[in-house]
Amino acid sequence: MQTDFRQTGMIFGENAIGLANLRKHRYGIRVNILKYVKTNEKWRFANVVEKNGKVVRDHVLISGRDEHHPEGTYYRATREIRS
């Protein structure tokens, strides 16, 4: 019986090389939490408000001001930064 290592979570071969390159080039992943909200009859993405490192539910920053918007959907935007 052969084991499929992709399903067990073990890293071999090509995946191990990919992780080594990730560490070698020192990539960093940045995450930004956005919420798609309706402002003045227009839908737009806005940054969420954080307090003590946690997201404040239904609060977003619009033009630098904290506003309450119970409508909308949360999104996670990620990007790689090479240092």
N, CA, C and O atoms as a MOPAC input file, in Angstrom:
PM7 MOZYME 1SCF
protein

 N      0.83300 1    -1.18600 1     0.00000 1
 C      0.00000 1     0.00000 1     0.00000 1
 C      0.87800 1     1.25000 1     0.00000 1
 O      1.74900 1     1.38900 1     0.85800 1
 N      0.66100 1     2.15400 1    -0.94400 1
 C      1.44400 1     3.37200 1    -1.02900 1
 C      0.70200 1     4.51000 1    -0.34400 1
 O     -0.52500 1     4.59500 1    -0.38700 1
 N      1.48100 1     5.38100 1     0.29000 1
 C      0.90200 1     6.52000 1     0.97400 1
 C      1.03000 1     7.75600 1     0.09700 1
 O      2.09500 1     8.02700 1    -0.45700 1
 N     -0.04500 1     8.49200 1    -0.02300 1
 C     -0.01800 1     9.75200 1    -0.75500 1
 C      0.36300 1    10.84200 1     0.24900 1
 O     -0.46400 1    11.24700 1     1.06600 1
 N      1.60500 1    11.31800 1     0.19400 1
 C      2.10900 1    12.26700 1     1.17800 1
 C      1.45200 1    13.63300 1     1.06700 1
 O      1.48200 1    14.40500 1     2.02500 1
 N      0.85700 1    13.94900 1    -0.08200 1
 C      0.17700 1    15.23700 1    -0.20700 1
 C     -1.01000 1    15.31600 1     0.74200 1
 O     -1.33600 1    16.39400 1     1.24000 1
 N     -1.65200 1    14.19200 1     0.99300 1
 C     -2.81500 1    14.18300 1     1.87400 1
 C     -2.42800 1    14.14800 1     3.34600 1
 O     -3.21000 1    14.59100 1     4.18800 1
 N     -1.26000 1    13.64000 1     3.68100 1
 C     -0.85300 1    13.54200 1     5.07900 1
 C     -0.19500 1    14.81700 1     5.58800 1
 O      0.02700 1    14.95500 1     6.79100 1
 N      0.11800 1    15.74600 1     4.69700 1
 C      0.72200 1    16.99800 1     5.11300 1
 C      2.23400 1    16.95300 1     5.19300 1
 O      2.85100 1    17.95300 1     5.56200 1
 N      2.86300 1    15.81300 1     4.85700 1
 C      4.31700 1    15.73300 1     4.87700 1
 C      4.87300 1    16.44200 1     3.65000 1
 O      4.25100 1    16.43700 1     2.58800 1
 N      6.02500 1    17.04100 1     3.79500 1
 C      6.61000 1    17.81800 1     2.70600 1
 C      7.80400 1    17.06800 1     2.14200 1
 O      8.77100 1    16.79600 1     2.85300 1
 N      7.72800 1    16.73400 1     0.85000 1
 C      8.81300 1    16.04800 1     0.17200 1
 C      8.97900 1    16.64200 1    -1.21000 1
 O      8.05300 1    17.23800 1    -1.75900 1
 N     10.17700 1    16.47300 1    -1.77000 1
 C     10.42500 1    16.81800 1    -3.15500 1
 C     10.25000 1    18.28500 1    -3.46500 1
 O     10.86400 1    19.14300 1    -2.83100 1
 N      9.42600 1    18.56500 1    -4.42300 1
 C      9.23600 1    19.90300 1    -4.96400 1
 C      8.74700 1    20.89600 1    -3.90100 1
 O      9.17800 1    22.04900 1    -3.89700 1
 N      7.86300 1    20.47000 1    -3.01100 1
 C      7.35300 1    21.37100 1    -1.97500 1
 C      8.44400 1    21.77800 1    -0.99200 1
 O      8.47600 1    22.92300 1    -0.54200 1
 N      9.33000 1    20.85800 1    -0.65800 1
 C     10.42200 1    21.18300 1     0.26200 1
 C     11.36100 1    22.21600 1    -0.36400 1
 O     11.84800 1    23.11100 1     0.32800 1
 N     11.61200 1    22.09800 1    -1.64400 1
 C     12.47200 1    23.06000 1    -2.34300 1
 C     11.80800 1    24.42600 1    -2.36300 1
 O     12.47600 1    25.44300 1    -2.18100 1
 N     10.51300 1    24.45800 1    -2.57800 1
 C      9.77500 1    25.71800 1    -2.57900 1
 C      9.86100 1    26.42000 1    -1.23200 1
 O     10.01800 1    27.64000 1    -1.18900 1
 N      9.76000 1    25.68000 1    -0.13100 1
 C      9.87300 1    26.27300 1     1.20100 1
 C     11.27900 1    26.77500 1     1.46400 1
 O     11.45900 1    27.81900 1     2.09200 1
 N     12.28200 1    26.04100 1     0.98900 1
 C     13.67000 1    26.48200 1     1.16700 1
 C     13.90200 1    27.80000 1     0.44500 1
 O     14.56500 1    28.68700 1     0.98200 1
 N     13.36800 1    27.94200 1    -0.76600 1
 C     13.51500 1    29.18800 1    -1.50800 1
 C     12.78400 1    30.33000 1    -0.81300 1
 O     13.26100 1    31.46500 1    -0.82100 1
 N     11.63700 1    30.04300 1    -0.21500 1
 C     10.88200 1    31.06900 1     0.49400 1
 C     11.71300 1    31.60700 1     1.65500 1
 O     11.76200 1    32.81700 1     1.87600 1
 N     12.35700 1    30.72600 1     2.38800 1
 C     13.19000 1    31.16000 1     3.51300 1
 C     14.45400 1    31.87300 1     3.01600 1
 O     14.89800 1    32.85000 1     3.61900 1
 N     15.02200 1    31.38300 1     1.92400 1
 C     16.26600 1    31.93500 1     1.39800 1
 C     16.07700 1    33.37700 1     0.93100 1
 O     16.93200 1    34.22400 1     1.18700 1
 N     14.97900 1    33.66100 1     0.25500 1
 C     14.73700 1    34.98900 1    -0.29400 1
 C     14.04700 1    35.92300 1     0.69300 1
 O     13.85300 1    37.09900 1     0.38500 1
 N     13.67900 1    35.43800 1     1.84600 1
 C     13.07600 1    36.22500 1     2.91000 1
 C     11.83200 1    36.98500 1     2.44700 1
 O     11.78600 1    38.21400 1     2.49600 1
 N     10.84300 1    36.24300 1     2.00500 1
 C      9.57100 1    36.84600 1     1.63500 1
 C      8.76300 1    37.09500 1     2.90100 1
 O      8.85400 1    36.34400 1     3.87200 1
 N      7.98500 1    38.14300 1     2.87300 1
 C      7.07000 1    38.41500 1     3.95500 1
 C      5.68000 1    38.57500 1     3.37300 1
 O      5.51400 1    39.16800 1     2.30800 1
 N      4.69400 1    38.05700 1     4.05600 1
 C      3.32700 1    38.16800 1     3.58300 1
 C      2.61100 1    39.19300 1     4.44200 1
 O      2.59200 1    39.08300 1     5.66800 1
 N      2.03000 1    40.17500 1     3.80500 1
 C      1.26700 1    41.21300 1     4.49200 1
 C     -0.21000 1    40.98000 1     4.22600 1
 O     -0.61100 1    40.69000 1     3.09800 1
 N     -1.01000 1    41.10800 1     5.26600 1
 C     -2.44300 1    40.88100 1     5.15800 1
 C     -3.17400 1    42.15700 1     5.53400 1
 O     -2.84500 1    42.80100 1     6.53000 1
 N     -4.17000 1    42.52000 1     4.73100 1
 C     -4.98400 1    43.69400 1     4.99800 1
 C     -6.44000 1    43.25100 1     4.99700 1
 O     -6.88400 1    42.60100 1     4.05000 1
 N     -7.18900 1    43.59000 1     6.04000 1
 C     -8.60200 1    43.24900 1     6.12800 1
 C     -9.40800 1    44.45600 1     5.65700 1
 O     -9.26800 1    45.55700 1     6.18800 1
 N    -10.25000 1    44.23200 1     4.65700 1
 C    -11.08300 1    45.28300 1     4.09100 1
 C    -12.54900 1    44.89400 1     4.22400 1
 O    -12.87900 1    43.71900 1     4.38200 1
 N    -13.41200 1    45.88400 1     4.16100 1
 C    -14.84700 1    45.62500 1     4.13200 1
 C    -15.43900 1    46.41900 1     2.98300 1
 O    -15.13000 1    47.59700 1     2.80200 1
 N    -16.29600 1    45.76200 1     2.20700 1
 C    -16.97200 1    46.38900 1     1.07600 1
 C    -18.27300 1    46.98300 1     1.61000 1
 O    -19.19300 1    46.24500 1     1.96400 1
 N    -18.35500 1    48.32800 1     1.67200 1
 C    -19.48700 1    49.01100 1     2.29500 1
 C    -20.09900 1    50.03000 1     1.33700 1
 O    -19.48300 1    50.43600 1     0.35200 1
 N    -21.31600 1    50.42500 1     1.65400 1
 C    -22.01800 1    51.41500 1     0.83700 1
 C    -21.91700 1    52.78100 1     1.49600 1
 O    -22.34600 1    52.96000 1     2.63600 1
 N    -21.34800 1    53.75100 1     0.77400 1
 C    -21.23900 1    55.12100 1     1.27400 1
 C    -21.79200 1    56.05800 1     0.21400 1
 O    -21.38000 1    55.99800 1    -0.94400 1
 N    -22.72000 1    56.92100 1     0.60000 1
 C    -23.31700 1    57.89300 1    -0.33400 1
 C    -23.78500 1    57.23700 1    -1.63500 1
 O    -23.46200 1    57.70700 1    -2.72600 1
 N    -24.54300 1    56.15600 1    -1.51100 1
 C    -25.09700 1    55.43200 1    -2.67400 1
 C    -24.03000 1    54.80200 1    -3.56200 1
 O    -24.31600 1    54.43700 1    -4.70200 1
 N    -22.81700 1    54.66800 1    -3.06400 1
 C    -21.72200 1    54.07600 1    -3.83100 1
 C    -21.03400 1    53.00900 1    -2.97700 1
 O    -20.77100 1    53.24000 1    -1.79700 1
 N    -20.74600 1    51.85900 1    -3.55300 1
 C    -20.05100 1    50.78700 1    -2.84100 1
 C    -18.54900 1    50.97100 1    -3.00000 1
 O    -18.06900 1    51.29100 1    -4.08700 1
 N    -17.80500 1    50.76700 1    -1.90800 1
 C    -16.34900 1    50.89300 1    -1.96000 1
 C    -15.70300 1    50.02200 1    -0.87900 1
 O    -16.35400 1    49.60000 1     0.07700 1
 N    -14.40500 1    49.76700 1    -1.05900 1
 C    -13.63600 1    49.04700 1    -0.05600 1
 C    -13.11700 1    50.03800 1     0.98100 1
 O    -12.71300 1    51.15000 1     0.64300 1
 N    -13.13200 1    49.62400 1     2.24500 1
 C    -12.62700 1    50.47100 1     3.32100 1
 C    -11.84700 1    49.60800 1     4.30700 1
 O    -12.17100 1    48.43700 1     4.50500 1
 N    -10.82500 1    50.18600 1     4.92300 1
 C    -10.06100 1    49.47900 1     5.95000 1
 C    -10.90400 1    49.32300 1     7.20400 1
 O    -11.67000 1    50.21600 1     7.56500 1
 N    -10.75600 1    48.18300 1     7.86300 1
 C    -11.49000 1    47.96800 1     9.10800 1
 C    -10.76800 1    48.67400 1    10.26000 1
 O     -9.57400 1    48.96300 1    10.17700 1
 N    -11.50400 1    48.94000 1    11.31900 1
 C    -10.93500 1    49.55200 1    12.51900 1
 C    -10.41600 1    48.43800 1    13.42000 1
 O    -11.08800 1    47.42900 1    13.63700 1
 N     -9.20400 1    48.63900 1    13.94200 1
 C     -8.60700 1    47.68000 1    14.86500 1
 C     -8.42400 1    48.32600 1    16.22400 1
 O     -8.10700 1    49.51000 1    16.33300 1
 N     -8.63100 1    47.52400 1    17.25800 1
 C     -8.38600 1    47.98700 1    18.62400 1
 C     -7.69400 1    46.85000 1    19.36000 1
 O     -8.21900 1    45.73900 1    19.43500 1
 N     -6.52600 1    47.12800 1    19.89700 1
 C     -5.71500 1    46.11300 1    20.58300 1
 C     -5.43200 1    44.90500 1    19.68700 1
 O     -5.41700 1    43.76700 1    20.15600 1
 N     -5.20700 1    45.16100 1    18.39000 1
 C     -4.86000 1    44.09400 1    17.46200 1
 C     -6.03800 1    43.25600 1    17.00000 1
 O     -5.84000 1    42.24900 1    16.32000 1
 N     -7.26100 1    43.64200 1    17.34900 1
 C     -8.45400 1    42.89000 1    16.95400 1
 C     -9.36700 1    43.77900 1    16.11600 1
 O     -9.41100 1    44.99600 1    16.29800 1
 N    -10.09100 1    43.15100 1    15.19800 1
 C    -11.01600 1    43.88000 1    14.33500 1
 C    -12.25000 1    44.27600 1    15.14000 1
 O    -12.83900 1    43.45400 1    15.84200 1
 N    -12.63300 1    45.55400 1    15.02800 1
 C    -13.86400 1    46.02700 1    15.65400 1
 C    -14.98600 1    45.77600 1    14.64900 1
 O    -14.98800 1    46.34900 1    13.56000 1
 N    -15.92600 1    44.92900 1    15.01300 1
 C    -16.97500 1    44.50000 1    14.09200 1
 C    -17.81700 1    45.67600 1    13.58800 1
 O    -18.27200 1    46.51800 1    14.36200 1
 N    -18.00400 1    45.70200 1    12.28300 1
 C    -18.85400 1    46.67600 1    11.58100 1
 C    -18.34300 1    48.11700 1    11.64300 1
 O    -19.10600 1    49.04200 1    11.36300 1
 N    -17.09100 1    48.33100 1    11.99800 1
 C    -16.51100 1    49.67900 1    11.99400 1
 C    -15.40900 1    49.74100 1    10.94400 1
 O    -14.53300 1    48.87700 1    10.89900 1
 N    -15.46100 1    50.77800 1    10.09300 1
 C    -14.47100 1    50.97000 1     9.04000 1
 C    -13.97800 1    52.41100 1     9.06500 1
 O    -14.60300 1    53.29000 1     9.65900 1
 N    -12.84000 1    52.63400 1     8.40700 1
 C    -12.29400 1    53.98500 1     8.28800 1
 C    -12.67300 1    54.57200 1     6.93500 1
 O    -12.29900 1    54.04100 1     5.89000 1
 N    -13.41400 1    55.66800 1     6.96500 1
 C    -13.78500 1    56.39900 1     5.75900 1
 C    -13.20600 1    57.80000 1     5.89300 1
 O    -13.59500 1    58.54700 1     6.79100 1
 N    -12.28100 1    58.16200 1     5.01200 1
 C    -11.59500 1    59.46500 1     5.05900 1
 C    -10.99400 1    59.73600 1     6.43600 1
 O    -11.02800 1    60.86300 1     6.93100 1
 N    -10.44400 1    58.68700 1     7.04700 1
 C     -9.78500 1    58.83200 1     8.34600 1
 C    -10.72200 1    58.83300 1     9.54600 1
 O    -10.26400 1    58.92500 1    10.68500 1
 N    -12.03500 1    58.73300 1     9.30700 1
 C    -13.00900 1    58.74000 1    10.38600 1
 C    -13.57500 1    57.33700 1    10.59900 1
 O    -13.77900 1    56.59300 1     9.64000 1
 N    -13.82500 1    56.98200 1    11.85000 1
 C    -14.44200 1    55.70800 1    12.20800 1
 C    -15.94800 1    55.81300 1    11.94800 1
 O    -16.62900 1    56.66800 1    12.51400 1
 N    -16.45700 1    54.92400 1    11.07800 1
 C    -17.88600 1    54.90800 1    10.78500 1
 C    -18.43800 1    53.50800 1    10.97900 1
 O    -17.74500 1    52.52200 1    10.73100 1
 N    -19.69700 1    53.41800 1    11.42600 1
 C    -20.36900 1    52.14000 1    11.64300 1
 C    -21.11800 1    51.75300 1    10.37100 1
 O    -21.96200 1    52.50800 1     9.88800 1
 N    -20.80400 1    50.56400 1     9.82400 1
 C    -21.45800 1    50.06400 1     8.61700 1
 C    -21.78900 1    48.58900 1     8.80900 1
 O    -20.94700 1    47.72600 1     8.56200 1
 N    -23.02800 1    48.29100 1     9.25500 1
 C    -23.39500 1    46.87900 1     9.45200 1
 C    -23.55600 1    46.11700 1     8.13700 1
 O    -23.49500 1    44.88800 1     8.12900 1
 N    -23.76200 1    46.83300 1     7.02100 1
 C    -23.90600 1    46.17500 1     5.71500 1
 C    -22.52000 1    45.89000 1     5.14500 1
 O    -21.52900 1    46.49000 1     5.56100 1
 N    -22.46900 1    44.99300 1     4.21500 1
 C    -21.20200 1    44.76100 1     3.52500 1
 C    -20.58400 1    43.40700 1     3.81700 1
 O    -21.09900 1    42.61100 1     4.60200 1
 N    -19.45900 1    43.17600 1     3.15200 1
 C    -18.74800 1    41.90000 1     3.21900 1
 C    -17.27900 1    42.14700 1     3.50400 1
 O    -16.68800 1    43.10300 1     3.00100 1
 N    -16.68800 1    41.26600 1     4.32400 1
 C    -15.26700 1    41.37100 1     4.65200 1
 C    -14.43100 1    40.65300 1     3.59900 1
 O    -14.84300 1    39.62800 1     3.05700 1
 N    -13.25400 1    41.20400 1     3.31600 1
 C    -12.30600 1    40.61200 1     2.37500 1
 C    -10.91000 1    40.64600 1     2.98200 1
 O    -10.58200 1    41.52400 1     3.78000 1
 N    -10.09900 1    39.67200 1     2.58700 1
 C     -8.70500 1    39.62500 1     3.02400 1
 C     -7.82400 1    39.83300 1     1.79600 1
 O     -7.89800 1    39.06800 1     0.83400 1
 N     -6.99900 1    40.86300 1     1.83200 1
 C     -6.07400 1    41.14600 1     0.73500 1
 C     -4.66800 1    40.79400 1     1.21000 1
 O     -4.22300 1    41.27900 1     2.25100 1
 N     -3.96700 1    39.95000 1     0.45000 1
 C     -2.60800 1    39.55700 1     0.82900 1
 C     -1.63800 1    39.96200 1    -0.27200 1
 O     -1.99800 1    40.03700 1    -1.44700 1
 N     -0.41500 1    40.21800 1     0.13400 1
 C      0.64200 1    40.52000 1    -0.83200 1
 C      1.97100 1    40.05800 1    -0.26000 1
 O      2.18600 1    40.07000 1     0.95200 1
 N      2.85300 1    39.65100 1    -1.15700 1
 C      4.19300 1    39.21700 1    -0.76300 1
 C      5.14600 1    40.39000 1    -0.87700 1
 O      5.10600 1    41.14900 1    -1.84500 1
 N      5.99000 1    40.52700 1     0.10600 1
 C      7.01700 1    41.56300 1     0.07800 1
 C      8.36300 1    40.86100 1     0.18600 1
 O      8.58800 1    40.05500 1     1.08900 1
 N      9.24000 1    41.17600 1    -0.73100 1
 C     10.57300 1    40.57100 1    -0.71100 1
 C     11.53500 1    41.56600 1    -0.08100 1
 O     11.66300 1    42.70400 1    -0.53100 1
 N     12.20100 1    41.11500 1     0.95900 1
 C     13.13800 1    42.02400 1     1.63700 1
 C     14.57000 1    41.65300 1     1.39300 1
 O     15.47500 1    42.32100 1     1.89400 1

